[in-house]
Amino acid sequence: MKKVGILGGTFDPPHVGHLIIANEVLHSLSLDEIWFMPNQEPPHKQKTTCITNQNRLDMLDIAISNHPYFKIQTIEMEREGRSYTYDTMKILTERFPKIEFYFIIGADMIEYLPKWYKIQELMELVHFVGVNRPLYNHETKNYSITYVEVPEINISSNNIRDRLKEGQSIRYLVPDSVKSYIEENQLYGT
């Protein structure tokens, strides 16, 4: 059976932290692929920039283009309304019955697992993979989670957007190709 890791996020923009996490999990667990799954813009959040879903997909595509085992899965962007992980993974497991899915979450999300929609049913659909994040505890008592240690790099998309608004450099925080795309398309106030 093929083993695929799922790394969800807004990827607004994708940065080297995302790539490092994906690469570490891929190799640590001997997975066949990592699918990057961009989220739909949450309906309760007001969009602060004029970044389109296509911009996010383009940047993600550019960011992973040199890695043969990194792919993009757009199922959440294709669906309307609120998107629960359980619903998404139910669809994916039905579409791809010969794939075993590993859902990657950061330590910041582990403490919220009890509040996830249909968490018990979701645990039956996927293997959860927890990765360490600076300043977060990744312990949980009630859920089976495989832990993968990744180099601690405290980078966030929010921090990158803030740096761009302030005219600061983002070199080495995002792949050079993503940096060029941001500049060429004048994204995030560049």
Buried (B, 14 or more C-beta within 10 A) or exposed (E): EEBBBBBBBBBBBBBBBBBBBBBBBBEBBEBEBBBBBBBBBEEEEEEEEEBEBEBBBBBBBBBBEEBEBBBBBBBBBEEEEEBBBBBBBBEBBEEBEEBBBBBBBBBEBBEEBEEBEBBEEBBEBBBBBBBBBEEBEBEBEEBEBBBBEBEEEEBEBEBBBEBBEEEEEBEEBBBEBBBEBBEEBEBBEE
